[in-house]
């Protein structure tokens, strides 16, 4: 089921290098790998002899909406057949193989893939089994090795995670690294005169509220307060919000004081009536 961030109104981005999963053991991982492919603009999935056969309902569930990738996936009996029409193959492995092959990181593999795509070549990204990875003879069928900088004591990545990392680097290269959205446009930075007016407002209300308990320390306290706001690079909108906050706090305090005064006055009138006894005239101004 598609989740947050899925927008069916946007054009589907597909293509890119072929992703080959060699003898994947779990439909869960196939589906998760397909989801990662969809996230990063890859759509050509090839499966070499999946252990539980094909199609696999668990794969569909874990694809989370990337059904089209699974529906268009093609099956092959072995890696040799899956690579037959490919010009360049990149083998993903966490283990050193002792082969005289170039070793790329994910970013270098993405750059090489993009360069070969530009020349009209087709490229495959080859991933091995969950437990054992690619066999050495399978790595030998590929042109270069792709490995990732990981904790050497715990280097084995989940299959779908490995696909995600490599697919991300490909899409970043293919899209020029453009982010899907940018920061919301901020209002212009406040001018000094606006900032000074805010300081006057703030400091005036602080003084009215008896914040500055020691006259001797008021200048240094005022400087500290101003320095706090100078470090923030306030915008005009920020200042408008701060002015509103101060005004609301002050009006709220005045309102509370007025209501307290009214309550005290009513209580005093009630006590006066009680002392005067029945039949006495109410104090002047009281109905």
ABEGO torsion letter per residue (X at the ends): XBBBGBBAABBBBBEEBBBBBBGBABAAAAAAAAAAAAAAGBABBBBBGBAAEOBBAAAAAAAGGAAAAAAABBBBABAAAAAAABABBBBBBABBAGBBBBBBBAAAAAAAAAAAAAAGBBBBBBBBBAAAEBBAAAAAABABBBBBBBBAABABBBAAAAAAAAAAAAAAAAAGGBBABBBBBBBBBBBAAAAAAAAAAAAAAAAAAGABABAAAAAAAAAAAAAAAAAAGBBAAAAAAAAAAAAAAAAAAAAAAAAAAAAAAAAAAAAAAAAAEBGBBBBBGBX
